[in-house]
């Protein structure tokens, strides 16, 4: 598994957090929102995550741990998710009418 340089992850996480603050201060500004979403997408690609919140959390974990600890943590998270499966909603199926 290839991992990005910690300096690049830190730079992109700072960019994401700065645009997050700007977006929260001006939620109707389309330019700010678009740039915030772009920063989130960049973090997602960089860390291999599907949503920006997950990518930001992964970036913070990656930056505060060693490479070995981060990889071990990722393996544990993946095995837990595989063991428990995706979350299910308590919505009755249409077939159960």
LINZILIN-V541606 format. One line per field, one symbol per residue. phi: phi as a letter, one per 40 degrees, with the letter a starting at -180 (. if undefined). A space follows every 50 residues. Layout:
phi=???
This chain:
phi=.cbccccccccccccccccccccccbcccccccccccccccccdccbgbc bcccccccccccccbcdcccccccccccccccccgccbccbcccccc
